[in-house]
Structure formats: C-alpha cells, structure tokens
C-alpha cells in the first residue's frame, strides 16, 4: 500500500496526511471545501517548519513531504487509484455512513476502507458496504504527528489479513498500533471520556473550581494537562458526541454527559476552537485564563 487517500482536511485529517507524506507515501487529501484544504496544507507546512526549526527534519524532507500531497475537492477523483482510504470527517454517524456508501461504489475493489472514528461502531460503518472484511478503524491520536498510539479497531467481519496489514502499515509510520475490539468508545475514549465527564460533574457540583480540579490531576496524578484543559483541547462538542455514542451504545447512566457540558456546547463554548470553554483563549491558546463563567 503506497497510495493513500485521506477524507477530511481538518485537525485529524491534515495530521494523518502529514504523517503518511513524511514517510514517503503518496497522499490524496480530500475535502469538499477548498478553503479547508488550503488551511490544512498551511497547517502541515507550519508543523513542518516547526520540526525544521528544531532540526528534527531537513529542508529536503519538508519539500518532499509537501510534494507527496495532492488535494482534491472530489471524493470520486481522490480515491480512484487509492490502496487505502482513511475517513477523518466529523464524528457524525450519518455523515460517515454516507461517505462509506460512496466509497464502496467508487474506490477500487481491492482498497481497504478505514475510519478515524474515536467511538462509532466499525461494524455499523462496514454494514453499508459490500466489503465489510476490508473495513477497519484507525484511531489516530491528536496531534497526529506527535502522538505514537494508533488504535486499530476490528469490526465484526474485518479479516485477519487486513488487520495484520494495517498493523504493519502503522508501524511503518513509526507509530505504535494496538489492536482492540469493536465496542463503543473502544479503549481510549471508554476510559478517557468518563474521566473528563466526571471532572465536569465535579465542577458542576461545586466541589472545586477549574484551576483546582486541573491542578489536582496534574500534580497528584502526573497528567500533562488537567481534564478540563484537555476537554477544551479536544473540543467540548467532540466530547459530548463521544459520550452520547457510548451512552446510546451501553445504555448505562455512567456515560450520560453532564448537564453543564450539554449547556456549554449549546451555548457555543467549545474550548480552544471557539476561543472559550473552561478557559478563555482570546489572548493565548494556553490554558492560563479561566473563563469568566467559572471565576
């Protein structure tokens, strides 16, 4: 597999494209929005410049990485010669099912179809295709160029051969693949999201403030960032979506999202991406100023 198509030029999509291109794969980066594609390439360029400044790559590697990426606004054109297609669109089940129906019709018959979903059933996504044995989850972590882990999620019908090939492919990217089975939230978010939700509940119930909760986890549990800061970094809308998927999948009240999280998303307070969440990012992307709502 040398020809890779990535659908979605947002945070995860451009990060995945970057990693493949830097490791000498040919990448077609696809998004319906030319603006999103331009922004994605600008982000990749900025991240490469950062690596260049730290002398982790050479100028030749930067140039070669960018030359390995071609952008498309048409899924049909972008996937027609791909060996592997990785969908990295918004975490919305209806959108993903629509994309996979189209991919099944338009991608080469031998192509593997992967999704970067962080919570949605691989088996459900595969069910809208005629190649369920070739559908698999590749859940990269954010930021993709930095984080080593890739969760490899087998759907109910994913073949051993496809799983083995994707594990090897992930290792070729200098990543550490971990194979998991297909249950809501997989491993990473099944454990992470209830923790973030409980931190929000702790704030909601008045047990402690934003600074205090994050400090306890950073200094007491050696987490690199506090849970409320991490929720802001991920995006509160994304956290809510994942919790809803797990709550619907398990029908267990422990996964029910905190009312405070629901209200913040409805109010457009989504974290870094909107400029405000538990922290105010209007002056800095660092979590230094607590949002007025929680002062």
C-alpha positions in Angstrom: 0.0 0.0 0.0 1.7 3.2 -1.2 -1.2 5.3 -2.4 -3.3 6.8 0.5 -6.4 8.9 0.3 -7.5 10.9 3.4 -11.0 12.3 3.6 -11.3 15.5 5.6 -8.7 18.2 5.9 -9.4 19.2 9.4 -7.2 18.7 12.5 -7.1 14.9 12.3 -7.2 14.6 8.5 -4.3 17.0 7.8 -2.3 15.4 10.6 -2.8 11.9 9.1 -1.9 13.2 5.6 1.2 14.8 7.1 2.4 11.6 8.7 1.9 9.4 5.7 3.5 12.0 3.3 6.5 12.5 5.6 7.0 8.7 5.5 7.1 8.7 1.6 3.6 7.6 0.9 1.6 9.3 -1.9 -1.3 11.1 -0.3 -4.5 12.5 -1.8 -6.1 14.9 0.7 -9.8 15.3 0.1 -12.3 17.8 1.3 -15.4 19.3 -0.2 -14.1 22.8 0.8 -11.1 24.3 -1.0 -10.8 26.7 2.0 -10.4 23.7 4.3 -7.8 22.1 2.0 -5.8 25.4 1.9 -6.0 25.7 5.7 -4.9 22.0 6.0 -1.9 22.4 3.8 -1.0 25.6 5.7 -1.2 23.7 9.0 1.0 20.9 7.6 3.5 23.5 6.4 3.6 25.2 9.8 4.1 21.9 11.6 7.0 21.0 9.2 8.6 24.4 9.7 8.4 23.8 13.5 10.2 20.5 13.0 12.7 22.1 10.7 13.5 24.8 13.3 14.1 22.1 15.9 16.4 20.3 13.4 14.3 17.2 13.5 13.9 17.2 9.7 15.8 18.7 6.8 14.5 21.2 4.3 14.6 18.3 1.7 12.2 16.3 3.9 9.9 19.2 4.2 9.8 19.8 0.5 9.4 16.0 -0.2 6.5 15.8 2.3 4.6 18.6 0.7 5.3 17.3 -2.8 3.8 13.9 -1.7 0.4 15.5 -1.1 -2.2 16.3 -3.7 -5.5 18.0 -2.8 -9.0 17.2 -4.2 -12.5 18.5 -3.7 -14.0 15.4 -5.3 -14.1 12.1 -3.4 -14.5 10.2 -6.7 -11.3 11.7 -8.2 -9.4 11.5 -5.0 -10.0 7.8 -4.3 -10.0 6.2 -7.7 -6.4 4.9 -7.5 -6.0 4.5 -3.7 -4.8 1.4 -1.9 -6.1 2.7 1.4 -8.7 5.3 2.1 -8.9 6.8 5.6 -12.0 8.8 6.5 -11.4 11.6 9.0 -14.6 13.6 8.7 -16.7 15.0 11.6 -17.7 12.5 14.3 -21.2 12.1 12.9 -22.6 8.7 12.2 -24.9 9.7 9.4 -22.1 11.5 7.6 -19.8 8.6 8.0 -22.3 6.1 6.7 -23.0 8.4 3.7 -19.2 8.6 2.9 -18.7 4.8 3.2 -21.6 4.1 0.9 -20.0 6.3 -1.7 -16.5 4.9 -1.1 -17.8 1.3 -1.6 -19.1 2.3 -5.0 -16.2 4.5 -6.2 -13.0 3.1 -4.5 -11.0 0.3 -6.2 -12.5 -3.1 -5.3 -9.2 -4.2 -3.5 -8.9 -0.9 -1.5 -9.1 -1.0 2.3 -11.5 1.4 3.8 -10.5 2.8 7.2 -12.2 5.3 9.6 -10.5 7.5 12.1 -13.7 7.5 14.3 -13.0 7.6 18.0 -16.2 6.0 19.1 -18.6 4.9 16.4 -19.1 1.2 15.6 -16.8 -0.1 12.9 -19.3 -2.9 12.3 -22.1 -0.4 11.7 -20.0 1.6 9.3 -19.0 -1.6 7.5 -22.6 -2.7 7.2 -23.3 -0.1 4.5 -20.6 -1.5 2.2 -20.2 -4.8 0.3 -16.6 -5.2 1.6 -17.1 -5.5 5.4 -13.9 -7.7 5.6 -11.9 -4.7 4.3 -13.3 -2.1 6.7 -11.3 -1.2 9.8 -10.8 1.5 12.4 -7.5 3.5 12.5 -8.0 5.9 15.5 -5.0 8.3 15.5 -4.4 10.5 18.5 -4.2 14.3 18.4 -1.8 15.8 17.5 -1.2 13.1 14.9 2.5 14.0 14.0 3.4 13.8 17.7 1.3 11.1 19.3 2.6 7.5 18.9 -0.6 5.5 19.5 -2.9 4.2 16.8 -5.9 2.2 18.0 -6.6 -0.5 15.4 -10.3 -1.5 15.7 -11.6 -4.7 14.1 -15.2 -4.7 13.0 -17.2 -8.0 13.4 -16.2 -9.0 9.9 -12.8 -7.4 9.5 -10.4 -10.0 8.1 -7.2 -11.2 9.8 -5.2 -10.2 6.7 -6.5 -6.7 6.7 -5.8 -6.3 10.4 -2.3 -7.6 10.0 -1.6 -5.3 7.1 -2.9 -2.2 8.9 -0.8 -3.0 12.0 2.3 -3.2 9.8 1.4 -0.1 7.9 1.0 1.8 11.2 4.5 0.6 12.3 5.9 2.0 9.1 4.7 5.4 10.2 6.8 5.0 13.4 3.6 4.6 15.3 2.6 2.0 18.0 -0.5 0.2 16.9 -2.7 -1.5 19.5 -5.5 -3.9 18.3 -8.8 -3.6 20.1 -12.3 -4.9 19.5 -15.4 -3.0 18.4 -17.3 -1.7 21.4 -18.5 1.9 21.9 -15.5 4.2 22.7 -13.1 1.4 22.1 -10.4 1.6 24.8 -9.0 5.2 24.7 -12.3 7.0 24.9 -14.1 4.4 27.0 -11.7 5.2 29.8 -10.9 8.9 29.0 -14.3 10.4 28.4 -15.9 9.2 31.7 -12.9 10.8 33.5 -13.4 14.1 31.7 -17.1 14.0 32.3 -16.6 13.3 36.0 -14.2 16.3 36.2 -17.0 18.4 34.6 -19.5 16.9 37.1 -17.1 17.8 40.0 -17.1 21.4 38.8 -20.9 21.4 38.2 -21.5 20.2 41.8 -19.3 22.9 43.2 -16.7 20.6 44.7 -13.8 22.7 43.4 -13.0 25.2 40.7 -11.4 24.8 37.3 -7.9 25.6 38.5 -8.2 23.4 41.5 -9.6 20.3 39.6 -6.9 20.6 36.9 -4.1 21.1 39.4 -5.1 18.0 41.4 -4.9 15.8 38.3 -1.6 17.4 37.0 0.3 17.4 40.3 -1.4 14.4 42.0 -1.7 12.0 39.1 1.2 13.4 36.9 -1.2 14.1 34.0 0.5 16.5 31.5 -2.7 18.7 31.4 -5.8 18.8 33.6 -9.0 17.1 32.5 -10.9 20.4 31.9 -8.0 21.8 29.8 -7.9 18.5 27.9 -11.6 18.7 27.2 -11.1 22.2 25.8 -8.3 20.9 23.7 -10.3 18.0 22.3 -13.4 20.2 21.8 -16.4 20.1 24.1 -18.7 19.2 21.2 -16.5 16.2 20.3 -16.5 15.1 24.0 -20.3 15.4 24.0 -20.7 13.4 20.8 -18.5 10.6 22.1 -20.3 10.4 25.4 -23.6 10.3 23.6 -22.4 7.4 21.4 -21.3 5.5 24.5 -24.5 6.2 26.4 -26.6 5.1 23.4 -24.4 2.0 22.9 -24.2 0.8 26.5 -27.5 2.3 27.9 -25.5 2.8 31.1 -26.1 6.1 33.0 -22.4 6.4 33.9 -21.8 7.6 30.4 -24.6 10.2 30.4 -23.0 13.6 29.7 -23.0 16.2 32.5 -25.7 18.9 32.0 -23.0 21.6 32.2 -21.2 20.0 29.2 -24.5 19.9 27.3 -25.3 23.6 28.1 -21.8 24.8 27.2 -22.0 23.1 23.8 -25.4 24.5 23.1 -24.0 28.0 24.0 -21.2 27.6 21.6 -18.5 27.4 24.3 -16.5 24.6 22.7 -13.0 25.1 24.0 -9.9 26.3 22.0 -11.7 26.0 18.7 -14.3 28.6 19.7 -12.0 30.7 21.9 -13.6 29.8 25.1 -14.5 26.8 27.2 -13.4 26.2 30.7 -10.6 28.6 29.9 -10.5 31.9 27.9 -8.3 31.6 24.8 -8.9 35.1 23.4 -5.4 36.2 24.2 -3.5 32.8 24.3 -4.1 29.2 23.3 -2.5 28.2 26.6 -4.9 27.5 29.4 -3.9 30.4 31.6 -7.1 32.4 32.0 -10.2 30.8 33.5 -13.4 31.6 31.7 -15.4 34.4 33.5 -18.3 31.9 33.9 -16.2 30.0 36.4 -14.4 32.8 38.3 
